[in-house]
Amino acid sequence: MATRTPQNDESADAEKSVDKEWVSEHARQVSRMLPGGLSVLGVFIISESDAKDTLTTLRQLVFSVEDLISSEQLWMPAEDDVTDCVTLHVNPKTRKTVCRTFDVKDPKSVAKPADWKYQSGVCSSWATVSCWLSIDLVVPLTDNTTCTRNMDDCLKEELKVWAQQVERGVCLIDGKKLPEESEIKTGQKKNVRHTYTAQLLITPNKLMVPDVVQGCGGCVSIRGAIHSRAFLHSNKPKAKLAEKLLKRDIVSTVATRVQMLLEDLQTQNEENKGGRQTEQFFPPRRVFCPVKPTGPLSVCDYQFRDEGLSEMTDRFKEMLDMDAAEEDLDATQEMIAEVIESEATAEASTETAEPLDPERNNYIGVAMATVVVLLASAASMLYLSDV
């Protein structure tokens, strides 16, 4: 699927040069919308210039895109991961295409020629593996000036620990632990769906020492149920591949929502400097949209509580360059957040405290004492309160 990067209205010379940061950011947004088994393969450019003249630009773009996308990935790379990314130059006048690949894990990688062929129904017989996972994760924010100043960095480091637990988890497919090399059946006929349901069994990290006491500037509690899915190509995929892609999607969708919530939170609180407050913030739920006419494949977006489905169809058009109607969207896999008051909430709302040390009140003007993030459950909310 070829997705055009939206026009950058703020760039005065957008027609004359390629904005590397703008293209990379678009690729990052697209990567967030791709479930397991789907990824950004590379970049393409449509230009009447000679292919040799665009080679340097394409090389810079593909490495920039990979750097930004990989910066959000919390899983460890596997030995069998494909590290070649594709660049494609299309000349609209001569209709000539030139395809090359670069090994993005090698900074000194040179362009390697690649064949570019057109096929139909490539994804029509892919298999789908889906999973619903309950999450109850508490992330402590250490009582450290540097850490509280960069709360997103703290969250990322703690989520990496959780991601390792997910990676070590036992994956059951249709209730069975399949041998790694066993083959997952895919459709032999086009548009015949093969779907599998997976379960993930996760054990706590054995290296954690529960009786260690340390200063804590707050905590983030992530709870709820999420829906994850991965797509398997029809070229004799193994159980090992299904497990890897599903686990990566689980980690990716949780990390994406936490990051999106922090970005939204920072935007909302930029004008609210200092002072004590208790507020509720709602993480987005995952909504899927089929990619027509490619069989079972679908992409996803994240819907905040105050957004309608029409805003999501607009994003699918802007980010993925695909036309989607509201009736196409599958919003049934995860529930919309509802507010449920609890004793902890009441205590946080009525409690009084001494003024905070200015050095600790340094993350978007609010010291984070208790943050409860419930993902895609019937009671999804985010509480912010002072220490």
C-alpha positions as CSV (number, residue, x, y, z in Angstrom):
1,M,0.0,0.0,0.0
2,A,1.4,3.4,-1.0
3,T,0.5,6.2,1.3
4,R,1.2,9.8,0.3
5,T,2.6,12.1,2.9
6,P,0.2,15.0,3.6
7,Q,1.2,18.4,2.4
8,N,3.1,20.5,4.9
9,D,1.3,23.9,4.7
10,E,3.9,25.5,7.0
11,S,6.8,24.6,4.7
12,A,7.4,27.5,2.3
13,D,9.5,25.5,-0.1
14,A,7.6,22.2,0.1
15,E,7.4,22.0,-3.6
16,K,11.2,22.3,-4.1
17,S,12.6,20.0,-1.4
18,V,11.6,17.1,0.7
19,D,11.1,17.8,4.4
20,K,12.8,14.9,6.1
21,E,11.3,15.6,9.5
22,W,7.8,15.9,8.1
23,V,8.0,12.6,6.2
24,S,9.5,10.8,9.2
25,E,6.8,12.1,11.5
26,H,4.1,10.9,9.0
27,A,5.8,7.5,9.0
28,R,5.7,7.4,12.8
29,Q,2.0,8.1,12.8
30,V,1.4,5.5,10.2
31,S,3.4,2.9,12.1
32,R,1.2,3.5,15.1
33,M,-1.9,2.6,13.0
34,L,-0.5,-0.8,11.8
35,P,-1.4,-3.9,13.8
36,G,1.1,-6.8,14.2
37,G,2.5,-8.2,11.0
38,L,2.2,-4.9,9.1
39,S,5.0,-2.3,9.1
40,V,6.4,0.6,7.1
41,L,8.5,-1.0,4.4
42,G,10.2,2.2,3.1
43,V,9.6,5.4,1.2
44,F,8.7,6.2,-2.4
45,I,9.0,9.4,-4.4
46,I,7.3,10.5,-7.6
47,S,9.5,12.9,-9.6
48,E,10.6,13.5,-13.2
49,S,14.2,13.9,-11.9
50,D,16.7,11.2,-12.8
51,A,16.6,8.3,-10.3
52,K,20.3,8.8,-9.5
53,D,19.6,12.4,-8.5
54,T,17.0,11.3,-5.9
55,L,19.1,8.5,-4.4
56,T,20.7,10.6,-1.7
57,T,17.4,12.0,-0.7
58,L,15.7,8.6,-0.5
59,R,18.6,7.2,1.5
60,Q,18.4,10.0,4.1
61,L,14.6,9.5,4.3
62,V,14.6,5.8,4.8
63,F,17.2,6.0,7.6
64,S,15.4,9.0,9.2
65,V,12.1,7.1,9.1
66,E,13.6,3.9,10.6
67,D,15.3,5.9,13.4
68,L,12.1,7.6,14.5
69,I,9.9,4.5,14.3
70,S,12.5,2.3,16.1
71,S,12.8,4.9,18.9
72,E,9.2,3.9,20.0
73,Q,9.7,0.2,19.9
74,L,10.1,-1.4,23.3
75,W,10.9,-5.0,22.2
76,M,14.3,-6.5,21.5
77,P,15.1,-7.1,17.8
78,A,15.2,-10.8,16.7
79,E,17.8,-12.4,14.6
80,D,15.3,-13.2,11.9
81,D,14.0,-9.6,11.6
82,V,14.2,-8.1,8.1
83,T,16.3,-5.0,8.3
84,D,16.2,-4.1,4.6
85,C,14.0,-1.1,3.8
86,V,12.7,-0.2,0.3
87,T,13.1,3.0,-1.7
88,L,11.1,3.5,-4.9
89,H,11.5,6.2,-7.5
90,V,8.6,6.6,-9.9
91,N,9.0,8.8,-13.0
92,P,5.5,10.0,-14.0
93,K,6.6,11.0,-17.4
94,T,8.4,7.9,-18.5
95,R,6.6,5.6,-16.0
96,K,9.9,4.0,-15.2
97,T,10.3,2.7,-11.6
98,V,13.7,2.2,-9.9
99,C,13.6,0.1,-6.7
100,R,16.5,-0.2,-4.2
101,T,17.0,-1.4,-0.7
102,F,19.1,-0.3,2.2
103,D,20.1,-2.2,5.4
104,V,18.9,0.3,7.9
105,K,20.9,-1.4,10.7
106,D,24.1,-0.6,8.9
107,P,24.9,3.1,8.8
108,K,27.4,2.4,5.9
109,S,24.8,0.5,3.9
110,V,24.8,1.2,0.1
111,A,21.9,0.9,-2.3
112,K,21.2,-2.6,-3.5
113,P,19.0,-3.1,-6.7
114,A,15.7,-4.9,-6.2
115,D,13.0,-6.1,-8.6
116,W,9.7,-4.3,-8.5
117,K,6.7,-6.4,-9.6
118,Y,3.0,-5.9,-9.4
119,Q,0.7,-8.7,-8.1
120,S,-3.0,-8.9,-7.2
121,G,-4.6,-10.4,-4.2
122,V,-1.3,-10.7,-2.3
123,C,-3.0,-10.4,1.2
124,S,-6.3,-12.1,0.4
125,S,-5.4,-15.4,2.1
126,W,-3.5,-14.2,5.2
127,A,-4.5,-15.6,8.6
128,T,-5.5,-13.4,11.6
129,V,-4.5,-14.1,15.2
130,S,-6.3,-12.1,17.8
131,C,-6.0,-11.8,21.6
132,W,-7.7,-10.0,24.4
133,L,-5.4,-9.2,27.3
134,S,-6.1,-7.9,30.8
135,I,-3.5,-5.5,32.1
136,D,-2.8,-4.5,35.7
137,L,0.5,-2.7,35.7
138,V,1.9,-0.3,38.3
139,V,4.8,1.9,37.3
140,P,6.5,3.7,40.2
141,L,8.0,7.1,39.5
142,T,11.1,7.4,41.6
143,D,11.5,10.4,43.9
144,N,14.1,11.9,41.6
145,T,14.2,15.4,40.1
146,T,15.5,14.2,36.7
147,C,12.9,11.4,36.6
148,T,9.9,13.5,37.5
149,R,11.1,16.1,35.0
150,N,11.0,13.5,32.3
151,M,8.0,11.3,33.2
152,D,7.7,9.9,29.7
153,D,11.2,8.6,29.9
154,C,10.4,6.9,33.3
155,L,7.3,5.3,31.8
156,K,9.2,4.1,28.8
157,E,11.9,2.4,31.0
158,E,9.3,0.7,33.2
159,L,7.3,-0.4,30.1
160,K,10.4,-2.0,28.8
161,V,10.5,-4.2,31.9
162,W,6.9,-5.1,31.3
163,A,7.6,-5.7,27.6
164,Q,10.2,-8.3,28.6
165,Q,7.6,-10.0,30.7
166,V,5.3,-10.1,27.7
167,E,8.2,-11.5,25.6
168,R,8.7,-14.3,28.0
169,G,5.0,-15.1,28.3
170,V,3.5,-18.4,27.1
171,C,1.3,-18.0,24.0
172,L,-1.6,-20.4,23.4
173,I,-3.2,-20.5,20.0
174,D,-6.7,-21.9,20.0
175,G,-6.0,-23.2,23.5
176,K,-2.8,-25.1,22.6
177,K,0.9,-24.4,23.0
178,L,2.2,-25.2,19.5
179,P,5.8,-26.1,18.7
180,E,7.7,-23.1,17.3
181,E,8.2,-24.7,13.9
182,S,4.6,-25.9,13.4
183,E,2.9,-24.3,10.5
184,I,-0.1,-22.0,10.9
185,K,-2.7,-22.8,8.2
186,T,-3.7,-19.9,6.0
187,G,-6.3,-19.7,3.3
188,Q,-5.8,-21.7,0.2
189,K,-8.5,-19.7,-1.6
190,K,-8.7,-16.0,-1.9
191,N,-11.0,-14.1,0.5
192,V,-11.4,-17.2,2.7
193,R,-10.7,-16.1,6.3
194,H,-8.6,-18.1,8.7
195,T,-8.8,-16.7,12.2
196,Y,-7.2,-17.9,15.4
197,T,-7.7,-16.9,19.0
198,A,-4.7,-16.6,21.3
199,Q,-4.1,-16.4,25.0
200,L,-1.0,-15.0,26.6
201,L,0.1,-16.2,30.0
202,I,2.4,-13.7,31.7
203,T,4.4,-14.3,35.0
204,P,5.9,-11.4,37.1
205,N,9.5,-10.6,36.7
206,K,11.5,-12.8,39.0
207,L,14.3,-10.3,39.3
208,M,12.0,-7.8,41.0
209,V,12.6,-7.5,44.8
210,P,9.3,-6.6,46.5
211,D,10.7,-5.7,49.9
212,V,13.0,-2.9,48.6
213,V,11.8,0.5,49.8
214,Q,12.7,3.6,47.9
215,G,11.5,7.2,47.5
216,C,8.5,7.5,45.2
217,G,7.3,10.7,43.5
218,G,4.2,9.1,42.2
219,C,3.0,6.1,40.2
220,V,1.2,5.2,37.1
221,S,-1.4,2.4,37.3
222,I,-2.4,0.9,33.9
223,R,-5.4,-1.4,34.1
224,G,-8.0,-2.7,31.7
225,A,-8.5,-5.0,28.8
226,I,-7.0,-4.4,25.3
227,H,-7.6,-6.1,22.0
228,S,-4.6,-7.1,19.9
229,R,-4.3,-8.8,16.5
230,A,-1.6,-9.9,14.1
231,F,-1.7,-10.9,10.4
232,L,0.3,-13.8,9.0
233,H,1.4,-14.0,5.4
234,S,0.4,-17.1,3.4
235,N,3.9,-18.4,2.8
236,K,3.9,-21.2,5.4
237,P,4.0,-19.0,8.5
238,K,5.2,-20.7,11.7
239,A,3.8,-20.6,15.2
240,K,6.9,-18.8,16.3
241,L,6.1,-15.9,13.9
242,A,2.5,-15.7,15.1
243,E,3.6,-15.4,18.7
244,K,6.3,-12.8,18.0
245,L,4.0,-10.6,16.0
246,L,1.2,-10.8,18.5
247,K,3.4,-10.0,21.4
248,R,4.9,-7.0,19.6
249,D,1.4,-5.7,18.8
250,I,0.4,-6.0,22.5
251,V,3.5,-4.0,23.6
252,S,3.1,-1.5,20.8
253,T,-0.6,-0.7,21.4
254,V,-0.1,-0.2,25.1
255,A,3.0,2.0,24.7
256,T,1.3,4.0,21.9
257,R,-1.7,4.8,24.1
258,V,0.4,5.8,27.0
259,Q,2.4,8.1,24.8
260,M,-0.7,9.6,23.1
261,L,-2.2,10.2,26.5
262,L,0.9,12.0,27.8
263,E,1.0,14.1,24.6
264,D,-2.6,15.0,25.1
265,L,-2.1,15.7,28.8
266,Q,0.8,18.0,28.1
267,T,-1.2,19.9,25.6
268,Q,-4.1,20.4,28.0
269,N,-2.0,21.5,30.9
270,E,0.4,23.9,29.2
271,E,-1.6,26.8,30.5
272,N,-2.2,25.4,33.9
273,K,1.1,26.1,35.7
274,G,1.5,25.2,39.3
275,G,-1.2,24.7,41.9
276,R,-2.8,21.6,43.2
277,Q,-5.5,19.8,41.3
278,T,-7.2,16.5,40.7
279,E,-8.3,15.8,37.1
280,Q,-9.4,12.8,35.1
281,F,-8.0,11.9,31.7
282,F,-9.2,9.1,29.4
283,P,-6.9,7.1,27.3
284,P,-8.0,6.3,23.7
285,R,-9.6,3.0,22.7
286,R,-8.5,1.0,19.6
287,V,-10.8,1.0,16.6
288,F,-10.1,-1.1,13.5
289,C,-10.8,-0.4,9.8
290,P,-10.6,-3.0,7.0
291,V,-8.2,-2.3,4.1
292,K,-10.3,-3.0,1.1
293,P,-10.1,-5.0,-1.1
294,T,-7.2,-6.9,0.5
295,G,-9.1,-9.6,2.4
296,P,-8.7,-9.9,6.1
297,L,-6.2,-7.1,6.7
298,S,-7.2,-4.1,8.8
299,V,-5.5,-1.0,10.2
300,C,-6.4,0.8,13.4
301,D,-6.7,4.2,15.0
302,Y,-7.2,5.4,18.6
303,Q,-10.3,7.2,19.6
304,F,-10.3,9.6,22.5
305,R,-13.5,10.0,24.5
306,D,-14.4,13.4,23.0
307,E,-14.0,12.2,19.4
308,G,-16.5,10.9,16.9
309,L,-16.1,8.3,14.2
310,S,-16.1,11.0,11.6
311,E,-12.9,12.4,13.0
312,M,-11.3,8.9,12.7
313,T,-12.4,8.5,9.0
314,D,-10.7,11.9,8.4
315,R,-7.5,10.6,10.0
316,F,-7.5,7.5,7.9
317,K,-7.8,9.7,4.8
318,E,-5.0,12.1,6.0
319,M,-2.6,9.6,7.4
320,L,-3.1,6.5,5.3
321,D,-4.7,8.0,2.2
322,M,-7.6,5.6,2.3
323,D,-11.3,6.3,2.1
324,A,-13.2,4.8,5.0
325,A,-16.9,5.3,5.9
326,E,-18.1,5.3,9.5
327,E,-20.0,2.0,9.0
328,D,-16.7,0.4,8.0
329,L,-15.1,1.0,11.4
330,D,-15.1,-1.8,14.0
331,A,-15.5,-0.1,17.3
332,T,-16.8,-3.2,19.1
333,Q,-13.5,-4.8,20.3
334,E,-12.9,-2.3,23.1
335,M,-15.4,-0.4,25.3
336,I,-15.7,3.4,25.8
337,A,-14.4,4.7,29.1
338,E,-16.9,5.4,31.9
339,V,-16.2,7.3,35.1
340,I,-16.5,5.3,38.3
341,E,-15.9,7.0,41.6
342,S,-13.9,5.1,44.1
343,E,-12.7,5.7,47.7
344,A,-9.2,6.4,46.4
345,T,-10.6,9.0,44.2
346,A,-12.6,10.7,47.0
347,E,-9.6,10.7,49.2
348,A,-7.4,12.2,46.5
349,S,-10.0,14.9,45.9
350,T,-10.5,16.0,49.6
351,E,-7.0,15.5,50.9
352,T,-5.0,18.6,51.9
353,A,-1.2,18.8,51.8
354,E,1.7,21.1,52.5
355,P,3.0,23.2,49.5
356,L,5.3,21.1,47.2
357,D,9.0,21.6,46.8
358,P,9.3,23.7,43.6
359,E,11.9,21.2,42.3
360,R,9.4,18.4,42.4
361,N,6.6,20.3,40.7
362,N,8.2,20.4,37.3
363,Y,6.2,18.2,34.9
364,I,3.8,20.3,33.0
365,G,3.1,22.2,36.2
366,V,1.6,19.2,38.0
367,A,3.3,16.8,40.3
368,M,2.2,13.3,39.4
369,A,1.2,11.4,42.6
370,T,-1.4,8.9,41.4
371,V,-2.1,8.2,37.8
372,V,-4.6,5.5,37.0
373,V,-4.8,4.6,33.3
374,L,-7.5,2.0,32.4
375,L,-7.1,0.9,28.8
376,A,-10.3,0.0,26.9
377,S,-12.2,-1.1,29.9
378,A,-15.7,-0.2,31.1
379,A,-14.1,2.1,33.7
380,S,-11.2,3.8,31.9
381,M,-9.8,6.9,33.5
382,L,-6.7,8.8,34.4
383,Y,-6.4,10.4,37.9
384,L,-3.9,13.2,38.6
385,S,-3.3,14.2,42.1
386,D,-0.6,15.9,44.2
387,V,1.6,14.0,46.6
